[in-house]
């Protein structure tokens, strides 16, 4: 069964540094998403992406964040000037139009 | 009122028993509903979509009550492997993409 893959599985970064989290969505999916889950808390929507542009974003997704599809397979989330509170699991998901979303197994981001 | 509300549990249930969870949502305009399960420190995995007429997938049955704004999940003949956190998810009204997540109900199946 095709799956969403994410790298790295764990990223440790100094506060203030930039990180790029990578995702390879399922190949025939057109919609891509990023979510985060702070330890012990609920999953939170960050952004959705379709046709090479952001389609929706939440209040969390401020100027510190950006997404990109640099080639035909990768979908990245960049976090600039990381803060301690950015420590969380970051999940990428993809879906066909109006279909349930399928998740990668996440990147654990630890900001020191 | 929370957008999606669930009893956090944990529900401690003996193997083979039937267990049910409810979830309430605040916005009557929400259109799509799902149950995901999440194992500890793992990604959410889609369990099933929830349809207005109710739907069943093996031992799992989901129901939607739009009038009362709740959805339910029933698990029959529970297995040890059903131990997980069950997440109630609805789409944000007016959005095709934004999922609003409940905090989850923790289920522990005991032998």
Interface residues (C-beta under 8 A of the other chain):
Chain A: X31 X33 X35 X41 X42 X43 X44 X45 X48 X50 X55 X56 X58 X89 X91 X98 X100 X101 X102 X103 X104 X105 X106
Chain B: X34 X41 X42 X43 X44 X45 X46 X49 X87 X92 X95 X96 X97 X98 X99 X100 X101 X102 X103 X104
